[in-house]
């Protein structure tokens, strides 16, 4: 994660979409509005 604010808006760089442990898509910069965030889980190993 590159940046976050008090509203939980997220700016991520080099984001990946993972399904069943496999990368299915690579993204450049991703901006997610905080009102759309329901759950965040950080993996132990990135």
FILO-61102 format. One record per residue (C-alpha): x, y, z; residue in one letter. Coordinates in steps of 0.02 Angstrom, whole numbers, plus 50000, padded with zeros to 5 digits. Example, Ala and Ser with C-alpha at 12.3 -4.5 7.8 and 13.67 -1.06 7.14 Angstrom:
px 50615; py 49775; pz 50390; residu A .
px 50684; py 49947; pz 50357; residu S .
This chain:
px 50000; py 50000; pz 50000; residu X .
px 50067; py 50168; pz 49952; residu X .
px 49952; py 50287; pz 50047; residu X .
px 49794; py 50291; pz 50153; residu X .
px 49693; py 50431; pz 50234; residu X .
px 49575; py 50446; pz 50381; residu X .
px 49426; py 50395; pz 50271; residu X .
px 49514; py 50230; pz 50224; residu X .
px 49540; py 50285; pz 50044; residu X .
px 49682; py 50176; pz 49980; residu X .
px 49813; py 50208; pz 49848; residu X .
px 49906; py 50050; pz 49800; residu X .
px 50047; py 50029; pz 49675; residu X .
px 50096; py 49867; pz 49588; residu X .
px 49933; py 49789; pz 49649; residu X .
px 49894; py 49608; pz 49606; residu X .
px 49730; py 49513; pz 49604; residu X .
px 49750; py 49341; pz 49682; residu X .
px 49630; py 49194; pz 49676; residu X .
px 49664; py 49025; pz 49756; residu X .
px 49844; py 49077; pz 49788; residu X .
px 49879; py 49120; pz 49605; residu X .
px 49903; py 49293; pz 49530; residu X .
px 49768; py 49317; pz 49400; residu X .
px 49795; py 49502; pz 49359; residu X .
px 49926; py 49638; pz 49383; residu X .
px 49878; py 49820; pz 49400; residu X .
px 49980; py 49980; pz 49402; residu X .
px 49907; py 50107; pz 49522; residu X .
px 49740; py 50067; pz 49606; residu X .
px 49634; py 50192; pz 49703; residu X .
px 49496; py 50122; pz 49813; residu X .
px 49368; py 50234; pz 49896; residu X .
px 49356; py 50199; pz 50082; residu X .
px 49166; py 50181; pz 50082; residu X .
px 49189; py 50026; pz 49972; residu X .
px 49310; py 49940; pz 50092; residu X .
px 49229; py 49804; pz 50197; residu X .
px 49380; py 49701; pz 50248; residu X .
px 49570; py 49710; pz 50234; residu X .
px 49683; py 49562; pz 50267; residu X .
px 49871; py 49581; pz 50263; residu X .
px 49967; py 49425; pz 50218; residu X .
px 50115; py 49377; pz 50328; residu X .
px 50227; py 49364; pz 50177; residu X .
px 50209; py 49490; pz 50037; residu X .
